[in-house]
Amino acid sequence: MSIKIPRWTIPAAGYAVSLACLIWVYYGFDWKAELPKLMRTDWRWITVAVLADVLVYMVQGWRWSLLLRPLARVRLVKSIQAIYIGLFANEILPLRSGEVIRCYLLGRWSKLPFSVVVSSAVTERLFDGAWLVAGFYIVAQFVELPRVLMAASQILAGVLVAFGLLLAWAVLHKSHAKETMSRSRWSRVLHAVIDGLHSMGSSRSFAFSILVSFLYLALQIIPIFALVQGYGIDLSFWAAGVVLVILRLGSIPPQAPGNVGSFQFFTIVGLQLFGVDKMDATAFATLLFLVVTLPLWLAGFVALIATRMRLHEIHRDAHETMATHQGSPAAHPPASAT
């Protein structure tokens, strides 16, 4: 007898974790004493952090366009728009629904099958994970990291190797892979994914997108380092890289929208490795969260307005499209986004 887990269980667990993190982060925090410190943060460094964070997602859009180049000429502005709408959705909706939404939108705009666009997004995450694991082991040579993070990195590395081998097999043995999956009820979806992976993986732009993925990860260090300078914490660029790695690893499990709570928690954990006291670390984590989140909300909202659609409509259509592909792969998405 199979046990059916209610759909609300995972979101509820994510909210519970985020709430526990928020309680730990702000318990005993002296807002009256710390707010004046936050207000004295150098605005020039805040500007650098905001611009660098915007550049991060422009590079992500560039990488996405490179991955899909063998299949369709995706306009850079459209890939960036889809990414920002997805990020905006992640700040509001649970279970990172923005990932499905951005794939749905780019699929409509580029006329590519939804399953193929999803496979490109999964490939992006494989690249990110590979560079993250590599970065983790590099920084581990310079600072002693908690055992739980070492264990998490090893699990992530194992998952990445498994998916990487599967990806390589699908790319190098296209016909055999399609034959193997022909018995599945999702065979037409899987065939489209394999065709897309084969086209992407055998192109020059695929290799270049791997290098762009390194740039995408490295740029994410700059907002942390810039705000460290602006706030007045003595931390090197490489130490800021350690904080980023811990933040990214901490964002993997399901959490509340926007990673609120866990974002601050893992920022503090990273800073405390370098001797920053919890009060200063909490104030900095609050500052970092606001600086990287508020511009994202604004850009995501503008990108959403440009579609002339409402978020709940896009969310509904995206999940209907996903359900359609799972149940009847030949069907098309239900609505159009402009």
DRENDO-1510 file (C-alpha; in Angstrom, 1 decimal, always signed):
<recs>
REC; n; res; u; v; w
REC; 1; MET; +0.0; +0.0; +0.0 .
REC; 2; SER; +1.5; +3.3; -1.1 .
REC; 3; ILE; +1.4; +6.3; +1.2 .
REC; 4; LYS; +0.4; +9.5; -0.6 .
REC; 5; ILE; +2.1; +12.6; +0.8 .
REC; 6; PRO; -0.2; +15.7; +0.8 .
REC; 7; ARG; +0.9; +18.4; -1.7 .
REC; 8; TRP; +1.0; +21.0; +1.1 .
REC; 9; THR; +3.7; +19.0; +3.1 .
REC; 10; ILE; +6.8; +20.3; +1.2 .
REC; 11; PRO; +5.7; +24.0; +1.1 .
REC; 12; ALA; +4.8; +23.7; +4.8 .
REC; 13; ALA; +8.2; +22.3; +5.7 .
REC; 14; GLY; +9.9; +25.1; +3.7 .
REC; 15; TYR; +7.9; +27.8; +5.6 .
REC; 16; ALA; +8.7; +26.1; +8.9 .
REC; 17; VAL; +12.4; +26.1; +8.2 .
REC; 18; SER; +12.3; +29.7; +7.1 .
REC; 19; LEU; +10.4; +30.7; +10.2 .
REC; 20; ALA; +12.8; +28.9; +12.4 .
REC; 21; CYS; +15.7; +30.6; +10.7 .
REC; 22; LEU; +14.1; +34.1; +11.1 .
REC; 23; ILE; +13.6; +33.5; +14.8 .
REC; 24; TRP; +17.2; +32.4; +15.2 .
REC; 25; VAL; +18.5; +35.3; +13.1 .
REC; 26; TYR; +16.6; +38.2; +14.8 .
REC; 27; TYR; +16.2; +36.9; +18.3 .
REC; 28; GLY; +17.9; +39.5; +20.5 .
REC; 29; PHE; +18.8; +41.7; +17.6 .
REC; 30; ASP; +19.1; +45.3; +18.7 .
REC; 31; TRP; +17.4; +47.2; +15.9 .
REC; 32; LYS; +17.8; +50.6; +17.7 .
REC; 33; ALA; +21.6; +50.2; +17.8 .
REC; 34; GLU; +22.1; +48.6; +14.4 .
REC; 35; LEU; +19.8; +50.6; +12.2 .
REC; 36; PRO; +22.1; +53.7; +12.3 .
REC; 37; LYS; +25.0; +51.5; +11.2 .
REC; 38; LEU; +23.0; +50.3; +8.3 .
REC; 39; MET; +22.1; +53.8; +7.3 .
REC; 40; ARG; +25.8; +54.8; +7.3 .
REC; 41; THR; +26.6; +52.2; +4.6 .
REC; 42; ASP; +28.5; +53.8; +1.7 .
REC; 43; TRP; +26.0; +54.3; -1.1 .
REC; 44; ARG; +28.8; +54.0; -3.7 .
REC; 45; TRP; +29.4; +50.4; -2.7 .
REC; 46; ILE; +25.6; +49.8; -2.6 .
REC; 47; THR; +25.4; +51.1; -6.2 .
REC; 48; VAL; +28.3; +48.7; -7.2 .
REC; 49; ALA; +26.4; +45.8; -5.6 .
REC; 50; VAL; +23.1; +46.6; -7.4 .
REC; 51; LEU; +24.8; +47.0; -10.8 .
REC; 52; ALA; +26.7; +43.8; -10.3 .
REC; 53; ASP; +23.6; +41.9; -9.3 .
REC; 54; VAL; +21.8; +43.2; -12.5 .
REC; 55; LEU; +24.8; +42.1; -14.5 .
REC; 56; VAL; +24.5; +38.6; -13.0 .
REC; 57; TYR; +21.1; +38.0; -14.6 .
REC; 58; MET; +22.1; +39.6; -17.9 .
REC; 59; VAL; +24.9; +37.0; -18.1 .
REC; 60; GLN; +22.4; +34.3; -17.2 .
REC; 61; GLY; +20.2; +35.4; -20.0 .
REC; 62; TRP; +23.2; +35.4; -22.4 .
REC; 63; ARG; +24.1; +31.8; -21.3 .
REC; 64; TRP; +20.5; +30.7; -21.8 .
REC; 65; SER; +20.5; +32.2; -25.3 .
REC; 66; LEU; +23.8; +30.4; -26.1 .
REC; 67; LEU; +22.5; +27.1; -25.0 .
REC; 68; LEU; +19.4; +27.4; -27.2 .
REC; 69; ARG; +21.2; +28.8; -30.2 .
REC; 70; PRO; +21.5; +25.5; -32.1 .
REC; 71; LEU; +17.7; +25.2; -31.8 .
REC; 72; ALA; +16.4; +28.8; -32.2 .
REC; 73; ARG; +17.7; +32.3; -32.3 .
REC; 74; VAL; +16.5; +33.5; -28.9 .
REC; 75; ARG; +16.7; +37.2; -28.4 .
REC; 76; LEU; +18.8; +38.2; -25.4 .
REC; 77; VAL; +16.2; +40.7; -24.2 .
REC; 78; LYS; +13.6; +37.9; -24.2 .
REC; 79; SER; +15.7; +35.5; -22.2 .
REC; 80; ILE; +16.5; +38.2; -19.6 .
REC; 81; GLN; +12.8; +39.1; -19.4 .
REC; 82; ALA; +11.8; +35.5; -18.8 .
REC; 83; ILE; +14.5; +35.1; -16.1 .
REC; 84; TYR; +13.4; +38.3; -14.3 .
REC; 85; ILE; +9.7; +37.3; -14.4 .
REC; 86; GLY; +10.7; +33.8; -13.0 .
REC; 87; LEU; +12.8; +35.4; -10.3 .
REC; 88; PHE; +9.9; +37.7; -9.4 .
REC; 89; ALA; +7.6; +34.7; -9.2 .
REC; 90; ASN; +10.0; +32.9; -6.9 .
REC; 91; GLU; +9.8; +35.8; -4.5 .
REC; 92; ILE; +6.0; +35.4; -4.3 .
REC; 93; LEU; +5.1; +31.8; -5.1 .
REC; 94; PRO; +6.3; +28.6; -3.2 .
REC; 95; LEU; +8.4; +25.7; -4.6 .
REC; 96; ARG; +10.3; +27.9; -7.0 .
REC; 97; SER; +7.4; +28.1; -9.5 .
REC; 98; GLY; +9.4; +30.8; -11.3 .
REC; 99; GLU; +11.5; +28.1; -12.9 .
REC; 100; VAL; +8.5; +26.6; -14.7 .
REC; 101; ILE; +7.2; +30.1; -15.5 .
REC; 102; ARG; +10.4; +31.3; -17.2 .
REC; 103; CYS; +10.6; +28.1; -19.3 .
REC; 104; TYR; +7.0; +28.5; -20.3 .
REC; 105; LEU; +7.4; +32.1; -21.4 .
REC; 106; LEU; +10.6; +31.5; -23.4 .
REC; 107; GLY; +9.1; +28.5; -25.0 .
REC; 108; ARG; +6.1; +30.6; -26.2 .
REC; 109; TRP; +8.3; +33.4; -27.4 .
REC; 110; SER; +10.9; +31.2; -29.2 .
REC; 111; LYS; +8.3; +28.6; -30.5 .
REC; 112; LEU; +10.4; +25.8; -28.9 .
REC; 113; PRO; +8.8; +22.8; -27.2 .
REC; 114; PHE; +8.3; +23.3; -23.5 .
REC; 115; SER; +10.2; +20.1; -22.7 .
REC; 116; VAL; +13.2; +21.3; -24.7 .
REC; 117; VAL; +13.3; +24.6; -22.9 .
REC; 118; VAL; +13.1; +22.8; -19.6 .
REC; 119; SER; +16.0; +20.6; -20.6 .
REC; 120; SER; +18.1; +23.7; -21.3 .
REC; 121; ALA; +17.2; +25.1; -17.8 .
REC; 122; VAL; +18.2; +21.8; -16.2 .
REC; 123; THR; +21.5; +22.0; -18.1 .
REC; 124; GLU; +22.0; +25.5; -16.7 .
REC; 125; ARG; +21.6; +24.1; -13.2 .
REC; 126; LEU; +24.1; +21.3; -13.9 .
REC; 127; PHE; +26.6; +23.9; -15.0 .
REC; 128; ASP; +25.9; +26.0; -11.9 .
REC; 129; GLY; +26.3; +22.9; -9.6 .
REC; 130; ALA; +29.5; +21.8; -11.2 .
REC; 131; TRP; +31.1; +25.3; -10.8 .
REC; 132; LEU; +29.7; +25.6; -7.3 .
REC; 133; VAL; +31.2; +22.2; -6.2 .
REC; 134; ALA; +34.5; +23.2; -7.8 .
REC; 135; GLY; +34.4; +26.6; -6.0 .
REC; 136; PHE; +33.5; +24.9; -2.7 .
REC; 137; TYR; +36.6; +22.6; -2.8 .
REC; 138; ILE; +38.8; +25.5; -3.8 .
REC; 139; VAL; +37.7; +27.7; -0.8 .
REC; 140; ALA; +37.9; +24.7; +1.5 .
REC; 141; GLN; +41.7; +24.8; +1.0 .
REC; 142; PHE; +41.7; +28.2; +2.7 .
REC; 143; VAL; +39.2; +27.9; +5.4 .
REC; 144; GLU; +37.9; +25.1; +7.6 .
REC; 145; LEU; +34.2; +24.5; +6.7 .
REC; 146; PRO; +31.6; +22.8; +8.9 .
REC; 147; ARG; +31.2; +19.1; +8.4 .
REC; 148; VAL; +27.5; +19.4; +7.4 .
REC; 149; LEU; +28.5; +21.6; +4.5 .
REC; 150; MET; +31.2; +19.2; +3.4 .
REC; 151; ALA; +28.6; +16.4; +3.5 .
REC; 152; ALA; +26.2; +18.5; +1.5 .
REC; 153; SER; +28.8; +19.3; -1.2 .
REC; 154; GLN; +29.6; +15.6; -1.5 .
REC; 155; ILE; +25.9; +14.7; -2.0 .
REC; 156; LEU; +25.6; +17.5; -4.6 .
REC; 157; ALA; +28.7; +16.3; -6.4 .
REC; 158; GLY; +27.3; +12.7; -6.5 .
REC; 159; VAL; +24.0; +13.9; -8.0 .
REC; 160; LEU; +25.8; +16.1; -10.5 .
REC; 161; VAL; +28.0; +13.3; -11.6 .
REC; 162; ALA; +25.0; +11.0; -12.1 .
REC; 163; PHE; +23.1; +13.6; -14.1 .
REC; 164; GLY; +26.2; +14.6; -16.0 .
REC; 165; LEU; +26.8; +11.0; -17.1 .
REC; 166; LEU; +23.1; +10.7; -18.2 .
REC; 167; LEU; +23.4; +13.9; -20.2 .
REC; 168; ALA; +26.6; +12.8; -21.9 .
REC; 169; TRP; +25.0; +9.4; -22.7 .
REC; 170; ALA; +22.0; +11.1; -24.3 .
REC; 171; VAL; +24.2; +13.4; -26.3 .
REC; 172; LEU; +26.7; +10.8; -27.5 .
REC; 173; HIS; +24.2; +8.0; -28.1 .
REC; 174; LYS; +21.1; +9.8; -29.3 .
REC; 175; SER; +19.5; +6.9; -31.2 .
REC; 176; HIS; +20.1; +4.3; -28.4 .
REC; 177; ALA; +18.7; +6.8; -25.8 .
REC; 178; LYS; +15.6; +7.4; -27.8 .
REC; 179; GLU; +15.1; +3.7; -28.3 .
REC; 180; THR; +15.5; +3.0; -24.6 .
REC; 181; MET; +12.9; +5.6; -23.7 .
REC; 182; SER; +10.4; +4.7; -26.4 .
REC; 183; ARG; +8.4; +2.5; -24.1 .
REC; 184; SER; +7.7; +5.3; -21.7 .
REC; 185; ARG; +4.3; +7.1; -21.8 .
REC; 186; TRP; +6.3; +10.3; -21.9 .
REC; 187; SER; +8.3; +9.0; -24.9 .
REC; 188; ARG; +7.5; +11.9; -27.2 .
REC; 189; VAL; +8.5; +14.4; -24.5 .
REC; 190; LEU; +11.7; +12.5; -23.8 .
REC; 191; HIS; +12.5; +12.2; -27.5 .
REC; 192; ALA; +12.2; +16.0; -27.8 .
REC; 193; VAL; +14.4; +16.5; -24.8 .
REC; 194; ILE; +17.0; +14.1; -26.2 .
REC; 195; ASP; +16.9; +15.8; -29.6 .
REC; 196; GLY; +17.4; +19.2; -27.9 .
REC; 197; LEU; +20.2; +18.0; -25.7 .
REC; 198; HIS; +22.0; +16.4; -28.7 .
REC; 199; SER; +21.7; +19.6; -30.6 .
REC; 200; MET; +22.8; +21.8; -27.7 .
REC; 201; GLY; +25.6; +19.4; -26.6 .
REC; 202; SER; +27.2; +19.0; -30.0 .
REC; 203; SER; +27.4; +22.8; -30.7 .
REC; 204; ARG; +30.3; +25.2; -30.0 .
REC; 205; SER; +28.0; +27.4; -28.1 .
REC; 206; PHE; +27.5; +24.6; -25.5 .
REC; 207; ALA; +31.2; +24.7; -24.6 .
REC; 208; PHE; +31.2; +28.5; -24.5 .
REC; 209; SER; +28.1; +28.5; -22.2 .
REC; 210; ILE; +30.1; +26.4; -19.7 .
REC; 211; LEU; +32.7; +29.2; -19.5 .
REC; 212; VAL; +29.9; +31.8; -19.2 .
REC; 213; SER; +28.6; +29.8; -16.3 .
REC; 214; PHE; +31.8; +30.5; -14.5 .
REC; 215; LEU; +31.4; +34.2; -15.1 .
REC; 216; TYR; +27.8; +33.9; -13.9 .
REC; 217; LEU; +28.9; +32.4; -10.6 .
REC; 218; ALA; +32.0; +34.7; -10.1 .
REC; 219; LEU; +29.9; +37.9; -10.6 .
REC; 220; GLN; +27.7; +36.8; -7.7 .
REC; 221; ILE; +30.6; +37.4; -5.3 .
REC; 222; ILE; +30.8; +41.1; -6.2 .
REC; 223; PRO; +27.6; +42.2; -4.4 .
REC; 224; ILE; +28.7; +40.5; -1.2 .
REC; 225; PHE; +32.2; +41.9; -1.4 .
REC; 226; ALA; +31.0; +45.4; -2.3 .
REC; 227; LEU; +28.6; +45.6; +0.6 .
REC; 228; VAL; +31.3; +44.2; +2.9 .
REC; 229; GLN; +33.4; +47.2; +1.9 .
REC; 230; GLY; +30.5; +49.6; +2.2 .
REC; 231; TYR; +29.4; +48.4; +5.6 .
REC; 232; GLY; +32.9; +48.3; +7.0 .
REC; 233; ILE; +33.5; +44.6; +7.7 .
REC; 234; ASP; +37.1; +43.4; +7.1 .
REC; 235; LEU; +36.6; +40.6; +4.7 .
REC; 236; SER; +38.6; +39.6; +1.6 .
REC; 237; PHE; +37.2; +38.9; -1.9 .
REC; 238; TRP; +37.9; +35.2; -1.4 .
REC; 239; ALA; +36.1; +35.2; +1.9 .
REC; 240; ALA; +33.1; +36.8; +0.2 .
REC; 241; GLY; +33.3; +33.8; -2.2 .
REC; 242; VAL; +33.1; +31.4; +0.7 .
REC; 243; VAL; +29.9; +33.2; +1.9 .
REC; 244; LEU; +28.5; +32.9; -1.6 .
REC; 245; VAL; +29.2; +29.2; -1.7 .
REC; 246; ILE; +27.5; +28.6; +1.6 .
REC; 247; LEU; +24.5; +30.8; +0.5 .
REC; 248; ARG; +24.1; +28.8; -2.7 .
REC; 249; LEU; +24.3; +25.4; -0.9 .
REC; 250; GLY; +21.8; +26.6; +1.6 .
REC; 251; SER; +19.3; +27.6; -1.1 .
REC; 252; ILE; +19.0; +24.1; -2.5 .
REC; 253; PRO; +16.3; +22.6; -0.1 .
REC; 254; PRO; +12.7; +23.8; -0.4 .
REC; 255; GLN; +12.1; +27.0; +1.5 .
REC; 256; ALA; +9.7; +29.9; +1.7 .
REC; 257; PRO; +9.5; +32.3; -1.3 .
REC; 258; GLY; +12.6; +34.4; -1.7 .
REC; 259; ASN; +14.6; +32.2; +0.6 .
REC; 260; VAL; +13.6; +34.6; +3.4 .
REC; 261; GLY; +15.0; +33.5; +6.7 .
REC; 262; SER; +17.4; +30.9; +5.3 .
REC; 263; PHE; +19.2; +33.6; +3.2 .
REC; 264; GLN; +20.0; +35.6; +6.4 .
REC; 265; PHE; +20.8; +32.4; +8.3 .
REC; 266; PHE; +23.4; +31.2; +5.9 .
REC; 267; THR; +24.9; +34.6; +5.4 .
REC; 268; ILE; +25.5; +34.8; +9.1 .
REC; 269; VAL; +26.9; +31.3; +9.1 .
REC; 270; GLY; +29.4; +32.3; +6.4 .
REC; 271; LEU; +30.4; +35.5; +8.1 .
REC; 272; GLN; +30.9; +33.8; +11.5 .
REC; 273; LEU; +33.5; +31.5; +9.9 .
REC; 274; PHE; +35.7; +34.7; +9.7 .
REC; 275; GLY; +35.1; +35.9; +13.2 .
REC; 276; VAL; +32.3; +38.4; +12.5 .
REC; 277; ASP; +30.1; +38.6; +15.6 .
REC; 278; LYS; +26.4; +37.7; +15.2 .
REC; 279; MET; +25.1; +41.2; +15.7 .
REC; 280; ASP; +27.1; +42.7; +12.9 .
REC; 281; ALA; +26.5; +39.6; +10.7 .
REC; 282; THR; +22.8; +39.9; +11.2 .
REC; 283; ALA; +22.8; +43.6; +10.2 .
REC; 284; PHE; +24.9; +42.8; +7.2 .
REC; 285; ALA; +22.6; +39.8; +6.2 .
REC; 286; THR; +19.6; +42.2; +6.4 .
REC; 287; LEU; +21.4; +44.7; +4.2 .
REC; 288; LEU; +22.5; +42.1; +1.6 .
REC; 289; PHE; +19.0; +40.7; +1.4 .
REC; 290; LEU; +17.4; +44.1; +0.7 .
REC; 291; VAL; +20.1; +45.2; -1.8 .
REC; 292; VAL; +19.8; +42.0; -3.9 .
REC; 293; THR; +16.0; +41.6; -3.5 .
REC; 294; LEU; +14.5; +45.0; -4.0 .
REC; 295; PRO; +16.0; +45.7; -7.5 .
REC; 296; LEU; +15.0; +42.1; -8.5 .
REC; 297; TRP; +11.4; +42.9; -7.5 .
REC; 298; LEU; +11.4; +46.1; -9.5 .
REC; 299; ALA; +13.0; +44.6; -12.6 .
REC; 300; GLY; +10.8; +41.5; -12.4 .
REC; 301; PHE; +7.6; +43.7; -12.0 .
REC; 302; VAL; +8.6; +45.8; -15.0 .
REC; 303; ALA; +9.3; +42.6; -17.1 .
REC; 304; LEU; +6.0; +41.2; -16.0 .
REC; 305; ILE; +4.1; +44.4; -17.0 .
REC; 306; ALA; +5.7; +44.2; -20.4 .
REC; 307; THR; +3.9; +40.9; -21.1 .
REC; 308; ARG; +0.5; +42.5; -20.5 .
REC; 309; MET; -0.4; +39.5; -18.5 .
REC; 310; ARG; -1.0; +38.9; -14.8 .
REC; 311; LEU; +1.3; +36.6; -12.8 .
REC; 312; HIS; -1.5; +34.3; -11.7 .
REC; 313; GLU; -2.5; +33.8; -15.4 .
REC; 314; ILE; +1.1; +33.0; -16.4 .
REC; 315; HIS; +1.5; +30.7; -13.4 .
REC; 316; ARG; -1.7; +28.9; -14.3 .
REC; 317; ASP; -0.8; +28.5; -18.0 .
REC; 318; ALA; +2.7; +27.4; -17.2 .
REC; 319; HIS; +1.5; +24.6; -14.9 .
REC; 320; GLU; -1.2; +23.6; -17.4 .
REC; 321; THR; +1.4; +23.3; -20.0 .
REC; 322; MET; +3.6; +21.2; -17.8 .
REC; 323; ALA; +0.6; +18.9; -17.0 .
REC; 324; THR; -0.3; +18.7; -20.6 .
REC; 325; HIS; +3.2; +17.6; -21.6 .
REC; 326; GLN; +3.1; +15.0; -18.8 .
REC; 327; GLY; -0.2; +13.6; -19.8 .
REC; 328; SER; -0.4; +14.2; -23.6 .
REC; 329; PRO; +3.0; +15.3; -25.0 .
REC; 330; ALA; +1.7; +16.2; -28.4 .
REC; 331; ALA; -0.6; +19.0; -27.1 .
REC; 332; HIS; +0.3; +22.6; -27.2 .
REC; 333; PRO; +0.3; +25.2; -24.4 .
REC; 334; PRO; -3.2; +26.7; -23.7 .
REC; 335; ALA; -2.5; +30.4; -24.0 .
REC; 336; SER; -0.1; +32.9; -25.4 .
REC; 337; ALA; +2.1; +35.5; -23.7 .
REC; 338; THR; +3.1; +38.5; -25.7 .
</recs>
